[in-house]
Amino acid sequence: MILLALCAALSWPATARAQVDYDPRSPAWNGTSELLRVATEADIDVRPTRSLDWSTLRPREAILVLYPMRSLGIADVSAFLEDGGKIAWFDDFGASEQFLDWFRFRREARVRGVPRAPELPELLLARPRSTHALAEGVDVLVTNIPVALSHPGLTPVFDFVPLDDAPPQGFLLVGQIGQGKLVVGGDPSVLVNTMMRFPGNRQFARNLLTFLADGRRVHLVWGDARVSGIYRGRSRARTPVREAVNTLNDSLTALSRALGSPAALRPLAMLLSLAAACVMGALVWGRRPSERYGPRGPVGAAAGVAERVALYAAGRLNLLVPALRARNYFEQSLLRFFGVRPPVDLHALVRRAGPRLGDAQCREALALLTELDALRDAASDPTPPEVDAAHFLSLWRRIDAILRGLERT
């Protein structure tokens, strides 16, 4: 039956296949109506949606993502997990590069494993590697043209049955992010209708839904789903400014990886933050005055980056966004210095390292963390705090002084 289904898939027009791939309403071989049947049998509330609105999600709910074709928003995904949410992300060749890179997963397209049958080399077998609720009652999973996954800090729950003496490759990994759980699998096809004919796949689907639900809703998102809203921000719509801030976050992360040197990143991050904030204010609001950020400046000015930075700093505009970026950079630098990864209480970490840092430097670091945390917490208020140029430069000089002291240490 699998061979017939695959042959039928090859002869079916690509546009028709794309309309039903992973669609829970489709009884076709590549739909997921059987997954909903499993959910109904287990009395689990699964809500399929083609438009994920982050503002409607509640802490400790769950999201099941199958073959995403666009980003779901790394900032919202991270905040949702930190707050206790659960996400299961199954993808092979979809748009998951940003997601996998952010959470340090590595995807390998060349899988060396044992197939279910010689005439079907694409159907590779994955077996439980460790005791876990997802593996309960599952002897083997049948995958369809999967990818292998690895992570520097996680042991796979399922890995591929190795071919000959080849080292095993991971198929499914589970990690803790803040208070939440993240499940990442290398093949969304394990949950399509045809693959649910295999007992191991069907039992795994039931285990997965039970693990995600925990008495709460599971939102099923697949393919080219649209994204709107901001998690835990019901009064704030997704705006061009929000998108620009997310783009700035991604750009600084990529720049940090490329340069690899905190000393080289500091001046570039400062200039880029100021320039991006200036461009956001100039392009989004135009010439209209804003009670929060002030006017754009001279009408029709064709200023370059340097001129825009100077104009931004001189016009009594709010430098809150660059200050929050500086806070993020400061925290990331401290984590790298101490050799730890989040989640971690930085205040407690700095206190424990007091003898190593020196009393004065320890007190200054704690005071600066407290001040930056206050800015972060107040940033979402109806009237956010004002950060003028002098305040921002003072924060940046204090950050720079502490980081230089850490380098000498």
LOMI-40743 format. One record per residue: residue in one letter; x negated, y, z of N, C-alpha, C, O in turn. Coordinates in steps of 0.02 Angstrom, whole numbers, plus 50000, padded with zeros to 5 digits. Example, Ala and Ser with C-alpha at 12.3 -4.5 7.8 and 13.67 -1.06 7.14 Angstrom:
A493404971650390493854977550390493404983550390492884983450423 S493584988850354493164994750357493555000250394493305005750402 
//
This chain:
M499594994050000500005000050000499575006350000499745011249967 I499025006150037498585012050039498305013449970498285019149948 L498085008049935497795008949869498315011849821498165016249782 L498935009349825499465011949781499605019249797499705023349752 A499595020849861499725027849880499175032449854499315037949830 L498555030149860498005034249836498025035049761497895040449735 C498195029749724498255030249652498815035049633498745039049586 A499375034649668499925039249654499725046449668499935051049633 A499315047349720499095054149736498665057049681498715063049666 L498235052949651497805055349597498205057449536498005061949500 S498765054149524499165055749465499675061249477499975063649430 W499775063249539500255068349557499955075249546499365076149564 P500305080049518500025086749507499765089749572500065088949625 A499195093349566498885096249626499345101149660499355101449722 T499715105149623500165110049654500705106649695500895109049748 A500955101049670501475097449707501195094449771501515094649823 R500575091749766500275088949826500165094349879500285093249938 A499935100249857499775105549904500395107849943500335110149999 Q500985107049913501595109249946501795104550003502155106750048 V501575098450002501805093750053501245090950095501375087250143 D500615092550080500065090050122500185091850194500225097750212 Y500235086850237500315087650310500965090950330501045093050387 D501435091550284502075094650299502495089950341502645084350319 P502705091850402503105087350444503805086150418504145081650443 R504025089950368504675088650339504645083750282505165081550257 S504035081950260503955077750201503885070350220503455068650261 P504295065950189504205058750199503705055650151503605049550151 A503385059850108502895057250061502285054550098502215055450158 W501865051050060501285047750092500835052650129500525050850179 N500795059050104500345063850135500705068850179500405073850200 G501345067650195501695071750243501575069150314501205064350324 T501895072350363501805070250433502475069350469502525070550529 S502975067250431503625066150462503585060450513503955060450563 E503145055550502503065050150550502775052650616502925049950670 L502355057750612502075060750673502635063750716502635063050777 L503115066950683503685069650720504125064050748504415064750802 R504155058450712504535052750737504215050050802504555048350850 V503555049650801503195047450861503335052250919503435050150976 A503335058850904503475063750956504175062850985504275063351045 T504655061550941505345060550964505395054351008505735054451059 E505055048950988505065042851027504755043851096504975040851145 A504245048251100503915049551164504225055351202503965057251254 D504775058251175505115063851207504635069751217504605072651271 I504265071451164503795076951165504055082451118504245081051061 D504055088551143504315094251105503785096951058503345100851079 V503805095050994503345097450943503705102550900504245101150873 R503415108450893503715113850855503305115250792502805118850796 P503485112550734503125114250672503235121550653503785124150661 T502705124850629502775131850609502275133450555501705131150556 R502485137450507502035140050455501825147150471501475150250431 S502025149850529501845156650549501735156550624502205156750663 L501105156350644500925156050715500895163150743500485167150722 D501335164550790501355171050823501035170350892501335167550938 W500425172850899500065171950962500425175151021500365172851077 S500795180451008501125183951063501675179851096501885181451151 T501915174651062502455170551090502185164551130502575161151164 L501545163151126501265157351160501175158751234501045164451254 R501245153551274501165154151346500565149951369500375145051336 P500265151851426499705147751451499905140551459500455138851480 R499435136151442499495128951451499955125651400500115119751406 E500175129351350500495126151293499945123151248499355123551266 A500125120351192499625116851150499755118451076500305119951056 I499215117951038499245118950966498895113150932498335111350950 L499225110150883498935104950842498825107750772499305109750739 V498205108150750498015111250686497785105750638497335101850654 L498105105450579497935100550528497715104150464498105107950435 Y497115102950444496835105550381496985113050373497355114950327 P496705117350415496835124550408496505127350345495955125350327 M496865131850312496605135050251496445142350262496235145850216 R496535144750323496325151550341496175151750416496375147250453 S495835156950438495655157650508496275158850551496745162350530 L496285156050611496815157350658496635162950706497035164750750 G496035165850699495825171250744495415168550802495695166050850 I494755169050796494325166150848494445169350916494445165950967 A494565175850918494675179250982495295176451017495295175251077 D495835175450979496455172751008496375165451028496615163351080 V496035161550985495905154451002495515153951067495695149951110 S494985157951074494575157651134494965159751196494925156451248 A495345165151190495735167551247496265162351268496385161351327 F496575159151219497085154151233496775148151271497075145651318 L496185145951249495855140351283495625142451353495715138651400 E495335148351359495105150651424495685150851474495575149951534 D496285152151450496865152951493497205146351509497715146251543 G496925140751485497205134251502497575130851446497855125551456 G497575133851386497905130651330497515124751303496925123851319 K497845120751262497525115051230497585115651155498105117451129 I497045114151120497035114451047496725108051021496185106051042 A497065104850974496795099150937496695101450865497175103450831 W496085101150841495895103950775495635098250732495095095650744 F496035096250682495845090750637495745093550567496205096250536 D495125092950542494975095550476494375091750447493945089450484 D494375091250380493795088350347493445093550303492855095050312 F493815096350254493515101050208493905107550203493865111050153 G494285109250255494665115450256494245121350279493635121050282 A494595126750296494255133050315494115133050390494425136750428 S493645128950411493475128350483492765130450499492535129550555 E492415133450451491715135150463491635139750523491215138550567 Q492035145050526491975149950580492145146650647491805147750697 F492685142750648492885139450710492345134650734492165134850793 L492095130350690491595125450710490955128850733490645126650781 D490745134050697490135137450715490205140950783489735140850823 W490775143950796490885147550859490835142850919490545144750970 F491105136850912491095132050967490525126950961490505122050998 R490055128250916489435124450909489535117250886489155112750905 F490045116050845490125109450814489755109450747489725114550712 R489495103650729489155102850665489535097750624489715092450648 R489675099450560490065095250516489595092350462489225095950429 E489625085650454489205082150406489655078450357490035073950377 A489605080250293490045077250242489845070150225490255066150204 R489205068550233488965061750215489035057150276488645057550323 V489535052850272489675048250327489445041250307489625038750254 R489045038150350488795031350339489155026750387488965026150445 G489685023450362490085019150405490355013150369490275012350309 V490685008950407490975002850381491685004250356492085006950394 P491845002550294492525003550269492994998050293492774992750314 R493644999450288494134994450308494124988450261494224982850282 A494004989750196493964984450146493464986650092493414992550078 P493104981850062492614983750010492924987549952492594991849923 E493544985849935493854989249878494114996249895494334999949851 L494094998149959494305004749981493755007950022493825008550083 P493195009949991492625012450029492755019150063492385021150108 E493295022750042493445029150074493755028450143493735033050184 L494055022550157494405021550220493915018850272493845012750282 L493565023450306493065021450355493375020450423493865023750441 L493085015850461493345014150527492995018050582492385018950580 A493385020450630493115023850689493355020050751493925017850754 R492905019350799493065015350859492985019650922492615024650921 P493315017750976493215021351039492495020451064492225014951063 R492205025851086491525025551112491505026351188491035024151221 S492015029651215492045030751287492765030051311493235030451271 T492845029051375493505028451404493835035251408493555039951437 H494415035851378494765042251376495505040951362495685035851333 A495925045651384496645044851373496815044451299497305041151281 L496415047651256496555047451185496405040551154496675038851102 A495985036651188495785030151161496175024451192496055018651174 E496625025851237496985020451272497415016451223497845019151188 G497285009951221497665005451178497475005751104497825002851062 V496935009251088496725009951018496085005851007495565007351037 D496125000750965495534996750949495115000150895494505000250900 V495445002850845495085005950789495545010950754496145009950751 L495245016350729495595021250688495375020350616494795019050602 V495845021150569495685020950498495695028150472496205031550477 T495135030350444495075037150418495065036950342494955031750311 N495165042750312495205043250239494755049050215494955054850221 I494165047450189493665052350166493545057550221493675063450211 P493295055350279493195059950335492525063450332492125062350286 V492405067850381491745070650394491535068450464491955066750506 A490885068450475490615066850541490525073350581490365078550552 L490615072950646490565078750690490065077450746490015071750770 S489705082550766489255081950822489245088550860489435093850834 H489025088150922488985094150966488405092951015488335087451040 P487995098051028487415097051071487585095151143487165092451178 G488195096651165488365095251234488915090251246489125089251302 L489155087051192489725082551199489575075651169489225075051119 T489835070451202489795063651177490455061951142490985063251170 P490435059151082491055057651047491505052751085491265048051116 V492155054051082492645049251109492745043651058492825037851077 F492735045350994492735040450940492135041750895491965047550880 D491805036350873491285037150822491405031850767491785027150777 F491075032850711491155028250655490775021750668490215021750695 V491075016250648490725009850653490115010250608490185011050547 P489515009650636488905010950596488785005550544488964999750554 L488495007550489488325002950435487605000550445487145004650448 D487524994050450486874990950463486584993750528486914993550580 D485964996350525485644998950586485655006550588485265009550625 A486095009750550486135017050549486385019550616486805016350648 P486145025350639486395028150702487125030050696487345032350643 P487515029250749488235030850745488335038350736487945042350760 Q488875039950701489075046950692489745048050724490185043750723 G489835053950752490445055450789491025057050743490945060150690 F491625055050765492235056850729492675061650769492955066350740 L492745060550834493185064550875492835066250941492565061850975 L492855072750959492535075051021493035079151061493485082251033 V492955079051126493395082751171492955086851219492485084251248 G493115093351226492735097651270493185102051313493775102951299 Q492885104651366493225109251411493015116351394492415117751394 I493495120751380493355127851367493755131851417494365132151414 G493405134951465493765138451518494205133451556493955128451581 Q494845135051561495315130451593495655125851542496055121551562 G495505126651478495855122851427495455117151399494875116051418 K495765113351354495455107551322495455108551247495935111151217 L494895106451216494825106951144494665100051116494185096851136 V495085097751069494985091351035494825092950962495185096550929 V494275090150937494075091450868493965084750833493575080650856 G494315083650777494265077450739494055078850667494215084150640 G493705074150637493435075050571493865072750513493615071950458 D494515071750525494945069650470495675070650489495925067150533 P496025075450457496735076250472497165070650444497745069850464 S496885066850397497275061550366497455055850413497895051850398 V497115055350471497295049950517498005050550542498285045750569 L498315056450532498995057550558499525057950503500105059350518 V499335056850439499835057250386500245050750385500055045850416 N500805050950349501285045350351500975038650332501085033650366 T500595038550277500315032150255499845029150307499855023150318 M499435033350338498945030850386499285028750452498985025050491 M499895030950464500245029050525500505021850521500785019350569 R500395018550464500575011450459500095007150500500275001550520 F499505009750513499015005950553499175006850627499255012550650 P499215001350664499405001850735498945006450775499185010250818 G498285006250762497835010550800497965017850787497945021850834 N498105019750726498245026750710498895029050743498935034650769 R499395024750743500035026650773499975027350849500255032050878 Q499615022850880499505023450952499095029650969499215033051019 F498595030950927498185036950937498615043250932498535047950972 A499075043450884499515049250877499925050350940500015055950963 R500185044850967500575045451029500135047851086500345052151125 N499535045051092499075047351144498915054751138498895058451187 L498795056851076498605063851064499175068551084499055073551118 L499775067051062500335071451078500465071551154500625076851182 T500405065851187500495065651259499955069651295500105073251342 F499335069051271498775072851300498875080351292498735084251338 L499125082351234499215089451221499815092351259499775097751287 A500355088551260500985091351285500965092551360501065098151383 D500835087251399500835087851472501475091451496501455095651541 G502035089651465502675092551485502835099251453503345102251468 R502395101651408502505108151376502545107351301502455101951274 R502675112951267502765112851194502095111851158501565113951182 V502135108551101501565107851056501745111150990502235109250958 H501365116150970501485119650908501065116450853500455116150859 L501385114050800501045110750745500945115750688501425118550661 V500315116950670500125121650618499735117850565499305113850582 W499885119150501499535115450449499425119850388499805124550375 G498905118250351498785121450286498715128950290498365131650333 D499055132350245498985139550237499485143250282499885147250259 A499445141950347499895145150395499705152450406499115154150408 R500205156650413500085163750427500005164750501500275160950542 V499625169950520499485171450590499685178650604499555183050563 S500015179750661500205186450681500165187050756500075182050792 G500235193150781500235194350853499555193450884499065191650851 I499515194850948498915194150988499085190251051499585191751084 Y498685185451068498845181351127498855185651190498385189451203 R499385185051228499485188651291499465196151279499225199851322 G499715198451223499735205551208500395207051173500395209351116 R500945205951207501605206451175501755213651154502145214751108 S501455218651187501595225551169501135228151114501225233751090 R500645224051094500165226251043500245221950981500165215850985 A500395224950925500435221250862499735220250834499265223650853 R499675215550788499035214650752498965220550705499345221250657 T498465224850716498385231050679497725230850641497305226650653 P497645235550593496995235950559496405237050606495855234650594 V496535240750661495995241750709495795235150742495195233750748 R496295231250762496155224650792495765220250744495285216950764 E495955220150680495605216150631494895218750622494425214750614 A494805225350624494135228150617493695226250675493105224850666 V493985226150736493585224150795493385216850789492815215050805 N493845212550767493675205450758493135204650706492675200550714 T493175208550651492655208250600491985210450628491465207550612 L491995215650669491385217950700491085212550745490475211450745 N491505209150784491265203750826490915198350785490365196050801 D491245196350730490955191150687490305193450656489835189550650 S490275199850636489665202350604489075202450653488525200650635 L489205204650714488665204850763488425197850782487835196650794 T488895193150785488705186250799488255183450744487745180350758 A488455184650681488045182350625487375185850624486865182650609 L487355192250641486725195950642486265193250697485665192750687 S486565191650754486165188850809485835182350789485255181150804 R486225177950755485935171550733485385172650683484865169250684 A485485177550637484995178550584484345181350611483805179250590 L484385186050656483775189150681483455185050736482835184350739 G483865182350780483615177950833483195181450886482895178150928 S483175188050885482755191750932483165197050966483395201650932 P483265196651033483635201951067483315208851059483675213851054 A482645209151057482315215551050482485218850983482575224950980 A482535214850930482715217650865483455219150860483655223550822 L483865215450898484595216350892484835222550927485335225450905 R484505224750980484775230251020484915236550979485485238950978 P484405239450945484555245650907485045244550850485455248950837 L485005238750817485465237450762486175236650787486645239150756 A486265233150843486935232250870487235238950891487825240150882 M486815243250920487055249850941487285253950881487835256750883 L486875254150829487055258050770487665255150735488105258850713 L487685248450730488245245350696488885246350734489415247550703 S488865245950801489465247150841489715254250832490315255250822 L489265259150835489465266050827489745267350757490265270650749 A489395264650706489615265750637490295262550625490735265650594 A490395256350649491025252850638491595256450674492135257150647 A491465258750736491985262450772492165268850736492755270750734 C491665272250708491795278350671492215276950609492695280450595 V492025271750572492395270050512493105268150528493575269950492 M493205264350584493885262550603494305268750616494875269250592 G494035273450655494405279450669494545283550607495075286550600 A494055283650561494135287750501494625284750452495035288350424 L494595278250442494995275050390495705273450412496175273950373 V495785271550476496445269450499496915275450511497485275350490 W496655280550545497085286250562497075291750509497545295750506 G496565291950467496535297150416496465303950448496105304750497 R496805309050419496745315850444497245317350499497245322950526 R497665312550517498165313850568497855314050637497445309650652 P498025318950679497745319050747498005313050786498555310550774 S497615310850833497805305250876497705307450948497175310150966 E498205306450990498145308451059497585304651095497315306951145 R497425298851068496935294751103496225295951076495755296351115 Y496145296451012495485296550983495285303150949494705304050933 G495765307650938495575314050909495605313850833495725308550804 P495505319650800495555320050727494955316950693494455315250724 R495025316150627494505313050587493905317550579493335315150582 G494005323950569493445328450557493585332350493494155332950472 P493055335050462493145339150402493515335250347493345329550333 V494015338450317494395335250264493955334250203493605338850181 G493975328150176493605326850115492865325950125492505325650075 A492625325350186491905324650197491675317850172491955312650192 A491175317750129490905311450102490285309650141489735309650114 A490375308150204489805306950247489555299750242489955295150232 G488915298750247488625292150251488655289550322488955292650366 V488335283750334488365280650400488065285150453488355286150506 A487465288050438487135292250488487565298350506487625300150564 E487855301550454488265307450467488895305550506489105309250550 R489195299850489489795297650525489645296250598490045297950642 V489065293150612488885291850682488805298350719489035299050776 A488465303250688488375309650720489045313150732489155316050786 L489485312850682490145315850689490555312450744490905315750782 Y490495305850746490875301950796490655303850867491075304750911 A489995304450877489745305850943489875313050964489935314551023 A489915317650914489975324650930490685326950939490805332350966 G491165322950918491855325250915492275323550976492885323650971 R491965321951033492345320151093492835314551079493405314751101 L492605309351041493025303651027492895298251079492395298451114 N493345293451082493295288151132492835282651108492975279451057 L492295281451144491815276151127491945269851167491475266251185 L492585268451181492745262451220492565256051183492285251451213 V492725255751118492575249651080491825248051079491635242351094 P491385252951063490665251451068490445249551138489995245351146 A490755252451189490575250651258490755243451273490375239951307 L491325241151248491525234151258491065229451220490915223951243 R490835231651161490355227551124489695227251162489365222051164 A489495232851192488875232951232488945228251291488475224751309 R489545228251322489655223551378489575216351356489255212351390 N489865214551299489815207751274489085205851260488865200351276 Y488715210451230488015209151216487615208251280487185203851284 F487765212351331487415211851395487545205051428487085201851453 E488175202951428488335196451458488005190751420487745186151451 Q488025190951353487705185651314486955185351327486665179951330 S486645191151335485925191351349485765188351417485275184751424 L486195189751467486095186751533486175179151530485785175551561 L486675176751493486765169551486486165166251454485945160951476 R485885169451402485295166651370484705166651417484305161951418 F484635172051456484065172551502484085167051555483575163951571 F484685165751582484745160651634484825153551605484815148651642 G484895153151539484945146551507485585142951521485585136751528 V486155146551525486805143451539487295145451486487165150151447 R487855141951483488385143451436489035144651474489135141751528 P489485148851446490115150051480490545143751482490435139251441 P491025143351528491205148551577490745148451638490545143051661 V490575154351663490145154851722490285161551756490445166351722 D490225161751821490305167951860489645171651859489185169951897 L489595176651816488955180251809488755183851873488165184251889 H489255186451909489095189951971488745185152020488245186852050 A489035179152027488735174252073488045172052048487585170952087 L487985171451982487345169351954486805174451967486245172651985 V486965180851959486475186151972486295186352045485715187352063 R486795185352089486645185452161486165179752180485695180752218 R486285173752152485845168152167485135169352141484655166752169 A485085173152088484425174552059484105180752089483615183252062 G484385183352145484135189452175483385189452189483045194052168 P483125184252223482395184252237481975184252173481425187052172 R482235181252121481865181052058481875187752022481385189651989 L482435191452028482505197851993482235203652032482025208652003 G482235203052098482065208852140482705212252163483195212452126 D482685215052223483295217852252483575223552211484175223852198 A483145228152189483385233952152483705231952086484245234352069 Q483365227552049483635225451985484275221351993484725221751952 C484305217352046484905213352060485495217952075486045216852049 R485395222952117485945227652133486175231452071486775232352061 E485705233652030485885237351970486285232951922486765235251892 A486075226651913486425222151868487135220851893487605220851853 L487225219851958487885218751986488325224851978488915224251962 A488045230751991488435236951984488645237951911489215240051898 L488195236551865488365237451795488885232451772489345234251735 L488835226151794489345221151777490025223251803490525222551768 T490045225851864490685228051893490985233751853491595233851840 E490575238651833490815244251794491065242051726491595244351703 L490695237651693490905235251627491525231051631491955231351586 D491595227051684492205223051693492815227551702493355226051678 A492715233051738493275237751748493505240751682494105241651670 L493015242451638493195244951572493585239751532494085241251500 R493345233551534493685228151498494405227251522494865226651482 D494495227051589495155225751616495645231451602496245230351595 A495385237551596495825243251584495925244751510496315249051492 A495565241051467495595242651395496285241551365496465244851317 S496675236851394497335235351366497885239351399498475238251384 D497715244051443498225248251475498545252851424498235254251372 P499145255251437499455260051390499025266151378499005268851322 T498655268351430498185273851422497485271251439497295271351498 P497115268851390496465265851404495965271051428496065277051415 P495435268951461494935273651487494565277051431494485274251376 E494345283151444493945287051397493205285851410492975286251467 V492835284451357492105283751362491805288751313491825287851252 D491515294151341491215299151297490505297151280490245292051304 A490175301251238489515299551214489005298951270488595294451271 A489045303651318488565303451374488645297151416488155294051437 H489285295251429489405289151468489155282951431488845278551460 F489305282651366489085276851327488325276251326488055270851336 L487975281851314487245281651312486965279651381486455276151385 S487285282051434487065280151501487135272551512486685269351537 L487715269851491487815262551497487285258751457487005253851481 W487165261151396486695257651353485985257851380485625252851378 R485775263751407485105264251436485035259651497484505256651507 R485555259151537485525254651595485475247451574485105243551602 I485875245551522485825238751495485125237351469484835232151484 D484855242151431484195241251402483665240551457483215236451451 A483725244551510483225244251563483245237451599482725234651615 I483845234851611483905228351644483625222851600483265218451624 L483795222951536483555217651491482795217951482482475212751478 R482525223951480481785224451477481465221751540480945218451537 G481785223051598481525220351660481555212751661481105209451686 L482095209851632482145202651628481605199751583481325194451598 E481455203151528480935200751484480255200651519479865195951511 R480125205751559479495205851597479485200351649478965197351662 T480075199051678480105193651728479955186851696479955181751730 
//
